[in-house]
Amino acid sequence: MYSIISAAARDHPQRESLCDALAAPLTCAELDTRVRALASALLDHGVAHGDRVAVLGRTGLAWALLDCAALAVGAVVVPVYPTSSPSQIEHILRDSGSAWFGAETAEDAARLKTAGADTVWGFDEIAAWADGAVSPALDERIARVRADDLAMIVYTSGTTGLAKGCMITHRNMYVSSANTVRQTGAMFAGVTALALPLSHVFGQTMLFANLAGGARTHLLPGIPELVPALVELRPTFLALIPYALEKIRKFCRSMLDEEAERVAVATGLRMLTAGESAGSEHAVAAALGGRLRYVISGGASLDESTAGFYAAFGVQILNCYGLTEAATAVTVSAPETNRVGTVGKPIPGTAVGIAPDGEVLVRGPHVSPGYWGAAADQRPVDAQGWLHTGDIGELEDGYLRITGRKKEILVTSGGKNVAPTPLEDRVRLHRLVSNCMVVGEARPFVTALVTLDEQQATRWRAEHPDQDPATAIQAAVDEANSLVSRAESIREFRIVTGDFTVANGLLTSSLKLKRAAIATAYSADIDQLYMSRG
């Protein structure tokens, strides 16, 4: 992976590259100098080829520098989510056998030490190393790194049970990042803000895609920091997860009334279908920086109305599809051939097939060689080399459409198969809703648990003192039901106390629903839903 950085320094030494938030960007030459100095410091501390380096912290320049330096000397990066629980951190450190540790804050360092880490380097300390001297042994160590050497062990979200450590090689990551750039053309030559967590493989792939494509990349800790910075950063493209796109859409509602938003969605969807583009002279476009044209969206499904909303203000959503076991990228939508409702075509060198039961199969040089540690006996690919994704989909003219998740398809007692995600996505768009989980497995009909966004709910109650929030949310449920047949529709819903969060164990670190855990925690509420209909 270091070759991406060294090639850019050689070919484009003065091109702007990485920086923290609103700081002045490092040039490609300056970035290479810092990575080499930091890599030398790692050698001086005794980091050996193949040693695991666990890193806990939010996205920022120090994280990215450590990432690149560790990979340059053949060490193996083990990202740890900042939101991980103590037991999750302990599992990752123990299972990976990490010997070296980096942390953003003193609190993060203490969490690593509690989980078994010895000496922990702080990000400030790491950043200072990047100004040091270059070791005479560095080039020899860099030359030892091979394409099929292990680059990262990325622990999967773990919607059920303990997270598995997925092995990602240098070849895996290079193929995914470089071919994402090839698929999307000149887009990566622009300006972007990366607020995806580097603890997730999507964030890692986009970091290296930005470096490979020549983007000026502003690194931010997360979406709360990104939204107010957009006006000043003025990105031309972004990479986000649907949850972030929904949050930004909700933020933009302060500039629109409900009717204006409905018109924008309808207009945007029409333009997407017709292949038209919109102007961007509007307060919403200005809030997005004024020149944002593309957003790569991945990590989960995206409600089509959100794609329509952004299209109305000159922003094209490029859906992509992937999973940790394929270093994120399997398919990516391209600006010139974007097809609404699909996740694009396979990136170069990737084969996608559909099994007889509808499962999406993937084969290519970016597919992981397997799992590490406790999960080492599990194989992600079959005898023919196909990775079984667990997702249900279909191919049309080479475009992939994801229609559900194999393990998440609900089957009612009447035998109806129900994909819960589209319903949940649409309900969650309502201003009062924080989260939603559809229920119906082995039940006579479909229901839903809904949690409130307490800040929005407080405002709403002040504006509507005589109304029950359930009345407003019923409209969101009705809209979601318009997407499906009567047998698949939500017949009843219940507003429940609390929320689904990472902290209470009801969401994964990548914000996916832990359905079994939620069903257990809210079993009494689910029982009430079905008692109410006899």
N, C-alpha and C positions, 0 to 999 in steps of 0.2 A: 504493500500500500504506500510505502514511502516514495516509490517511484513517481506517484502522482505529484507529490510536493516538489521533488527534485527536478522533474521535467518542467514544471511551471516556472521554477526559479531560473532554469536554464533558458527557456524559450520566451518567457514574459516576466523578466525580473522586476519591472516597475509597475506591473498590474496590481491593483488593489485586491486584497484577498480577505483575511479574517480580522475581526475586531470584536471587542465587547460592546454591546449595545450601541451607544452614540459616539464611541471613541473613534479616533482616526484609525483607519484600517492599516494593518501591516501589508507591505507589498509582498509579492511572491518570494522575492529574494530575502526579505526580512523574516518571513515565516520560516523559510528553510533554515536560516541561521539560528533562529530560536529553537526549532525542533532538533537540530543537530547538537546544540548546546545542552538541551534538556536530556537528549538521548545519552550524551556523554556523562551527564550527572548520574543517570540511572546505572551506567556501567561502573562508575566510581563507587556507587552504593552497593554494588555486587549483584545487580539484577542479571540473571543468566537467561540464555536462550530457552524458551519454553516455560519460564517462571510465570505464574499467574499474578496479575496485578489487579486487585479489586478497587473500584472507584465509586465513591458515594457522593453525589452532589448534583446540583442543577446545572443546566447547560450554560457554558461560559467559555472564555478563551483559555483559561487554565486547564479546564477539562479537555478541551480539544487538543491543546499542546501536549498534555500527558498522553492522551490517546495516540497521537501520531508518533511521539517519541518512543513509547513502549513498543508499538508495532515495528518501528524502524530497527530496533535491536532484537527482534524476534521474541519478545515477551508476549504474553497472552492477556488481553484486557478482559476483565470480568466486571461488567457494569452492574451497579446496584441501584435500584430505584430509591430516591429520597423518601418516598412514602412507604417503604417496606416496613413491616412489623419487626420487632426484635427476633421473633422465631424465624421469619423469612431470611433476615440478614444472617443469622447463625447457620441456617441450612445452606445458603449460598457459599459462605466462607468455608464451611466444613466440607461441602461436597466438591467445591472447586479446588480445594487445597491451596488457596491463595497464600502467598508468602509476603507480598508487599501491598501497601494500602495507601490510598489517597482519599482525602475528604475535603469538602468545601468549607465547613465551619467546625468550630470546636465541639458543638453538639453532635455533628455527624461523626467526628473522630471518636467521641465518647461512645456512640452507638456501635461503631466498629469494634472498639476495644471490649465493650461488654459482650459482643458476639465472638470474641476470641482473637481479635487482631492484636499484634504486638505494637511495634512502632508505626504510627500513622503520619503520613506527610500531609500538611495542609496545603490548600490551593495557593495561598500567598507564598509559601515556601517554594512550591513547585514553579510558580511564575518567576521567582527570583533566580532559580537555577537556569532558566532560559536565557539569562544574560551572561552565562559563564563561558569558559573556554571549551574548545572542542578536543576530545580525547584522540590521541594518535591511533587508538585501537578501534575507533568508531567505524571506519570504512570497511574493515575486515568483518566486523559483526554485521553490518548492513548486508554485505555480500553473501553472508551465510543463509539469509532468509530466502526461502523458496515458496513458490506459489501455493503448494499444498500443505505448507506449515499452518499450524493453528494460529489464528489471529485473535479470536474472541470466543468466550463461552457466554452466551446470552441465555439467561434463564427465562423460560416462557411464563406467560401470565399466570397459569395455574388456576383456571376456573374451578377445577376439582383437584384435590390432593396437592402434594408438594410440587413446586416448579421443577421442570427438567432443564438441565444445562445443555443447550443446543450448541454444537461445535460449528464455528464459522471459520473457514480458512481464508487466507489472503486472496486466493482465486475466487472464492464465493463472493467476497465483498467487492472485489474489483469488477467482476462481471456484472453484478447488480448495479453498482453505482455508474460505471462507465457506459453500460448499455441503456440505462435510464436516460443518460445525456444523449446518446445516439438516437434514441426513440423520439425525443422531444425537440430535436433541432437546436436552434440558436437561443432558445429560452434561457438556458443556464448562463449565458453571457451577460445577464442583467444584474440587478441588485435584489438581494433577498434578506429576510430576517429569519433566522432559524431559532424557533422556540420549542421545537420538539425535544423531548428528553433524550440525551445521549445515552441514557440507561436503556433505551429501547432500540431495537435493530433498525426501525424506520428512521430514527434520528441519526444513527450512525451512517446508514446508506446515503441519506440526504447530505450529510456533512461531506462525505467523499465525492458525491456527485457534484456538489457545489465547487469543491476544489478542482475536480477534473474538468468541469465545464467553464471555469473561469469566473464564477459569480463573485461579486463583492458581498460578503456574508457577515451580517451583524448578528451576533449570538446573544440571545436573551434567555433568562431563566424559565419563562413560561408564558402562557397566554395572558395572565393579568398584567404582565409587564409589556407584552407585545402590543396590546390594543391601544394604549395611549401613545406609544412610540411610533405608530404607523404614519402619522401626519408628518413627522420630522424625517423618518427613515425613507419614506417614499419608495417602497419596494416595487419592482416590476413583476415579481412572482413570489409565491410562498409555497411551502409544503405544510399541510395541517391535517389533523384528524377531524372527522365530522363533528365531534363534540366541540372543538374549538370554533369551527365554522358556525355552529348553532349559537355559541356564546357571542360571537361577533355580530351575528344577525340580530340577536336580542338587544345588543348594545345599540345597534343602528336604528332600532324601533323608536328611539327617542326623537328621531328626525322625521318620522313618518306617522301618519294616522293609519288605522286599520285598513281603510279602503285603499289608501295609497300603496300599502304593502301588498294587498290582494292584486291590485292592478300590476304592480311590479313583477310579482311571481308569474302571473298569467302572461304578461308581455315577454318576460325572460324565457319562459318555457316555449313560447311560440317562436322566438328568435333562435333558440337552440335547435328546435326541430327543423326550422327552415335554413339553418346555417348562417343566420344573419348576426351582425355585431351591433352593439349599442354604443351611443356616446357616453361620456362619463361626467357631464356637467351637472352635478348634483351634490348635495351635502353628504350623502352616503359615500359617494365616490371620493370626495375630499377627505372624509374620515378614514378611508382606507389608504390614503397617501396620495391620491390623485393620478397615479399612473400604474396601479396594479392591474394586470391583465390576465394572469393565470394563477390558479392555485391547484397544486397536486394534492389530491385528497385520498388518504388511505388509512388503513387500520380498522375500519368498520364500514358499514353501509351508510350511505348518505341519502336522506330524503330528497326526492326530485324537486320538491318545492324550494328547497334551499339552493339547489343549483340554479333554478329559475330566478330566485331573488338576486343572486349575485350577477347573473347574466344581464339583468335589467340595468345594472350600473357598470357595465363594461368589463366584468370579470368572468372569465371562463373557467369552470371547475373541470379539472382533468382527473377523473377517477382512475385509481390504480388498484391493483390487487397483489397481495403477496402474503407471506407468513415467515416467521422466524427461520423455519427450516429451509427457506429459499433466499435467505439474506434480504428479505422484504420483497424484492421486485420479481413478479411473474409477468404481469401485464401493466402497461402504462398507456393512458390515452394521450394522443399527440394533438397539438393545437390545430393542425390542418385537417385532421381526420377524426376529430372528436365525435363520438356518437352517444347521445343522451341515453341514459339507462344502462349503459355497459361500463365495464372497467377497462376497455381498450383492448389492444392486441398484444400478444406475447412480445417481450423485449427480444432483441436479436439473440439467437442461439438457444432459445427456450422453446420447448414443445409442450403444448397443453392438450390433454385428451379428456374425454368424459367417459367414466365407467358405466356399465349397464344400469347401475342403480342411481346414476346422475352425479356421482362424486367427481369433483375436479381432480385430475391427475397432472403432475408436472414433472418434466425431465429436463436437465440441463446442467452446465458446469457451475451454476450457483447453488445447487442443491447440497445441503449439509451432508457430511460424511456420517453423521450420527449424533448420539448423545454422550455426555460425559458422566462419569461418576456412577451414582446409584441407578441411573437410567441407561447405562451403557449397553445393557442387553436388549434394549428396545431398538427396532430398526425403522427409520422413517420411510424407507423405500422398499418396494417389493423386488422379486427376483428379476424382473425386467427393467429395473432401474426407475420405476415410476414412484414419485412421492405422492402418497395419499393425503390430501389436504384436509379432509373432513368437511369441506364445503360442497354444496350442491349448486350446479350451474349448467349452462348450455352455451354452445358456440353458434354464432350466426355470422356468416361471411368473414370468419376469422376473429370476430369480436367475442369476448367472453362476457357473459351476463351471470352474476351470482344471484341465485334465487333463495338460498337458505343455508343453514348450517346443519349438517347431518345429525349431530347430537342435540340440536336445539329445536328441531321440527317437533311440534306438539301433535299428538294423535288423540282426538277426542274419543269418548266412549262410543260415539256413533261412527268411528272410523275415518273422520275427516282429518286430513293433514293440514296443519296450520303453521305458516312461517311467522313467528312473533315479531321479528325485527322491524319490518316495515310499519307495523301498527305502533310499536313503541317509539320509533323515530318520529312519527307524525304527532303523536300525543305530546312528546317531550318538547316540541316546538312552542307549545303554548306558554305565554309569559309566566303563568302561575306554577308551571310544572318543573320540578327539578329532575325527577326520574320516573320511569314507568316500567313495570314488568308484566307481561301477558302471561296468564295462567290458563291451563286447559288440558294438560296431559291426563288421559283416562277420565276426564270429566264430561258431563253432558253438553257443555257449551263453554265458550271462551269468556274469561273475565280479565280484570287487570288491577294491579296494585299501583297507586299513584302517590308520589311524595311531592310536597310543596316546596317551592323556592320561598323561604320564609321572608326574605327582604321584599320580594315582589308581592307576596301575600299580604304583608302588613300595609303596603301602599294600596293594594286593591280593596282591602277591608275599609280603609279610610275613605276611598272613593265611592264604595258601594256598601254603606253600613247596614242596609236592610237585605243584602243578598248573601246566599251561601256560595262559597267558592265552587262547590260541586256543580252549581248551575252553569258557571263559565266553563268548567272543564268538560262538561257534557258536550259542549260544542266541539271541543278538540277531539273527543272520542267519536262523535258523529262524523267528523271530517276524516279521521283515520278509517272508520268503517266504510267510507265511500271507496276505499282502495280495494276492498275484498268482497267476496260473496257473503250472503247472509250467514251461512254456516261457519264462516271464518271470523265473523265480526264480534266485537266486544259487546256482550249483552249487559254486563254489570261491571262497575268499577268501584273501588273503595279508596278514599284518601286515608293514608296511614300515617301514624306519628313517626317522627324521625326522618332519616334519609338513608339512602344507600351510599355508603362511602368506603373508601379504602381503609380508613381508620377503624371502622367497625366490622371489617371483614366481609362486606357485602359487594364490594367492587374489587376487581383485580387492579394491579398497579397501572395497567393500561386502560382502566376505566370500563372494563367489560363487566356485565352483570354476573355475579356468582349465583346462578339461579337456585341451586339446591340450598345454599345457605340462606338466601332470601325466603324461600319457601318454608324453611324451618323456623326462621325468626318471626315470620308473619303467618304462621299456620292458623292461628285463631282468626285472623282477618280473612284468610282464604276460606275457612269453614263458614264464616258469616256470609261471604259472597254467595255461596251455593245454598245455604239455608234460606236466604232471602228469596230465592226462586223456587223453593220447594224441592 
